[in-house]
Amino acid sequence: MTLVTIITVCLNSDKHIEQTIQSVLNQSYNNIEYIIIDGKSTDSTLEIIKRYASKHPSIIQYISEPDAGIYNAMNKGIKMAKGELIGIINSDDWYEVNTVENVLLAYSKNGLAVYHGIQRTYLNDKIIGLQCTSSNQLQIRMIEHPTCFLPKELYSTYGIFDENYKYASDYELMLRLQSKNIPFVMIESILANFREGGASHRNTAIWDNYKLWLDKGLMTKKEYLYRSIMDRLRIYLGRR
């Protein structure tokens, strides 16, 4: 059976992490290694992790130490991973019960590729829609990262997350893989549930996207300066 590694990174996530952990443990496919990277939480997050790790020592391993940001934590998890296939689900989000099974079915047919699918999105615990962005749109927007699964071979060959991007490194990785002609396989099933309101929606994240587009040649220097200035102007006027 194919070993699948799931990675969760967290910091002071005691509000929702139990749901995340349960969604991994309750998968219909059971050959799973679950790695949790905690950034030295000061709330009860670590107590929750330890409780589940003590009940499932053959599945869960964790570390709790300061990190240099979310992608630094993800990279730690990738380096620890032993699975042939790796999924990353953050501590506000959760999988459907058959997510890993559906991804493995596609993997058995398609081999080395990026796998992604439908994301159910919540705001204030209410469903606001389903999202599934085609890889054909990567030049203008990111696919839904909570649904993504990558063979470990892709990380080994093309590299892990670029920590120079604080909010858009997952997007950068997808563009990097696309530039290497790696196939993207869309799975027509809900794979992940995502809560709006995280770091990816801050203004600084939007500006990190602009920098990425500039670096990848998807935006001119003039467009980059214009958008950055106009965004800051809107924020300034909105605060007056």
C-alpha positions in Angstrom: 0.0 0.0 0.0 1.2 3.5 -0.8 2.2 5.5 2.2 0.7 9.0 2.2 2.1 11.8 4.4 -0.2 14.5 5.6 1.4 17.7 7.1 -0.3 20.3 9.3 1.5 23.4 10.5 0.1 25.3 13.3 0.6 28.1 15.9 -2.0 28.8 18.6 -4.6 26.9 16.8 -6.6 25.3 19.6 -9.9 26.6 18.2 -10.0 24.3 15.2 -7.0 22.0 15.1 -8.9 19.1 16.7 -11.2 19.0 13.7 -8.2 19.0 11.4 -6.6 16.1 13.2 -9.8 14.1 13.3 -10.3 14.6 9.5 -6.9 13.0 8.9 -7.4 10.1 11.4 -10.9 9.4 10.0 -9.8 8.9 6.4 -11.2 5.9 4.6 -7.6 5.1 3.5 -5.5 4.1 6.5 -1.8 3.9 5.4 -1.1 7.5 6.5 1.8 9.2 8.3 0.6 12.4 9.9 3.3 15.1 10.7 2.3 18.1 12.8 4.7 21.0 13.0 3.8 23.4 15.8 5.5 26.8 16.0 5.8 26.7 19.8 2.1 27.5 20.6 1.3 29.2 23.9 -2.4 28.2 24.0 -3.6 24.6 24.4 -2.7 23.5 20.8 0.2 21.4 22.0 -1.9 19.7 24.6 -4.4 18.7 22.0 -1.6 17.4 19.7 0.0 15.4 22.5 -3.4 13.8 23.4 -4.0 12.5 19.9 -0.3 11.5 19.4 -0.4 9.4 22.5 -3.5 7.6 21.2 -2.1 7.2 17.7 1.7 6.8 18.1 2.1 4.8 14.9 0.4 7.5 12.8 1.2 10.9 14.4 4.6 12.5 15.0 5.1 16.1 15.9 7.6 18.8 16.8 7.1 22.0 18.6 9.7 24.7 18.2 10.0 28.2 16.8 10.0 28.6 13.1 10.7 31.3 10.5 7.2 31.3 9.1 4.5 29.0 7.6 6.6 27.8 4.7 9.6 27.2 6.9 7.4 25.0 9.0 6.0 23.2 5.9 9.5 22.6 4.6 10.4 21.0 7.9 7.4 18.6 7.5 8.4 17.8 3.9 11.9 16.9 4.9 10.5 14.6 7.6 8.0 12.9 5.3 8.5 9.3 4.3 5.3 9.0 2.2 5.3 8.6 -1.6 2.5 11.2 -1.8 2.3 14.4 0.4 -0.7 16.5 1.3 -0.7 19.7 3.4 -3.8 20.7 5.4 -3.6 23.8 7.7 -5.0 23.9 11.2 -8.1 25.9 10.3 -9.1 23.4 7.5 -10.1 19.8 7.2 -10.4 17.0 4.7 -13.4 15.0 3.5 -13.4 11.4 4.8 -12.5 10.0 1.3 -10.0 12.6 0.3 -6.9 10.5 0.4 -8.7 7.5 -1.3 -9.8 9.7 -4.2 -6.4 11.2 -4.6 -4.7 7.8 -4.6 -7.2 6.5 -7.2 -6.2 9.4 -9.5 -2.5 8.9 -8.7 -2.7 5.2 -9.6 -3.9 6.2 -13.1 -1.8 9.3 -13.8 1.5 8.9 -11.9 3.8 11.9 -11.4 1.6 15.0 -11.3 0.1 17.7 -9.1 -3.3 16.6 -7.8 -5.9 19.1 -6.7 -9.7 19.2 -6.5 -12.8 21.0 -5.2 -12.6 23.2 -2.1 -15.7 24.0 0.0 -15.2 27.4 1.5 -16.6 28.8 4.8 -16.9 32.3 6.2 -17.9 32.5 9.9 -18.8 28.8 9.8 -21.2 29.3 6.9 -20.6 27.8 3.4 -20.0 30.5 0.9 -19.2 28.4 -2.1 -17.3 25.7 -3.9 -14.0 26.5 -5.7 -11.9 24.5 -8.2 -9.4 26.6 -10.2 -8.0 25.0 -13.3 -4.2 25.0 -13.7 -4.8 26.8 -17.0 -5.6 29.9 -14.8 -2.3 29.7 -12.8 -1.0 32.8 -14.7 -3.6 34.9 -13.0 -4.5 33.0 -9.8 -3.5 30.2 -7.5 -5.3 26.8 -7.4 -6.8 25.7 -4.1 -3.7 24.7 -2.1 -5.6 22.8 0.7 -6.7 20.3 -1.9 -3.2 19.8 -3.3 -1.3 16.5 -3.1 2.2 16.1 -4.6 4.4 13.1 -5.0 7.5 13.5 -2.8 9.6 13.0 -6.0 8.4 16.4 -7.2 9.8 18.1 -4.1 13.0 16.1 -4.4 13.5 17.0 -8.0 12.2 20.6 -8.2 12.6 21.9 -4.7 10.5 22.7 -1.7 8.9 26.0 -0.8 10.8 29.2 -1.5 10.9 31.0 1.9 11.6 34.4 0.2 7.9 34.6 -0.3 6.0 34.9 3.0 2.5 34.4 1.7 2.8 33.2 -2.0 5.3 30.4 -1.8 2.7 27.7 -2.5 1.7 29.7 -5.6 5.4 30.0 -6.6 5.8 26.3 -6.4 2.8 25.6 -8.6 4.2 28.1 -11.2 7.6 26.5 -11.0 6.2 23.0 -11.5 4.0 24.2 -14.4 7.1 25.7 -16.0 8.7 22.2 -15.9 5.7 20.8 -17.8 4.5 18.8 -14.8 0.9 17.7 -15.4 -1.9 19.0 -13.2 -4.7 16.5 -12.5 -8.0 17.9 -11.4 -10.1 15.6 -9.2 -13.9 16.3 -9.5 -14.6 15.8 -5.8 -14.6 17.9 -2.7 -11.2 17.3 -1.1 -10.8 20.0 1.5 -12.8 22.5 3.6 -11.3 25.9 4.0 -12.0 28.7 6.4 -11.7 32.2 5.0 -9.9 34.9 7.0 -6.3 33.5 7.2 -3.0 35.1 6.3 -3.6 34.6 2.6 -6.2 37.4 2.6 -4.1 40.1 4.2 -2.9 43.1 2.1 0.7 42.0 2.6 -0.3 38.7 1.0 -1.7 40.5 -2.0 1.5 42.5 -2.4 3.5 39.3 -2.1 1.5 38.0 -5.0 2.4 41.1 -7.0 6.1 40.5 -6.3 5.7 36.9 -7.5 4.0 37.9 -10.7 6.8 40.5 -11.2 9.5 37.9 -10.6 7.9 35.4 -12.9 7.4 37.9 -15.7 3.6 37.9 -15.4 3.5 41.6 -14.4 5.6 44.5 -15.6 7.5 46.8 -13.2 5.1 49.6 -14.2 2.0 47.4 -13.4 3.6 46.3 -10.1 4.3 49.9 -8.9 0.9 51.1 -10.0 -1.1 48.3 -8.3 1.0 48.6 -5.1 0.6 52.4 -4.9 -3.2 52.2 -5.6 -3.7 49.5 -3.0 -1.9 51.5 -0.4 -3.8 54.7 -1.3 -7.1 52.9 -0.9 -6.1 51.6 2.5 -5.0 55.2 3.5 -8.2 56.8 2.3 -10.3 54.0 4.0 -8.7 54.8 7.3 -9.3 58.6 7.2 
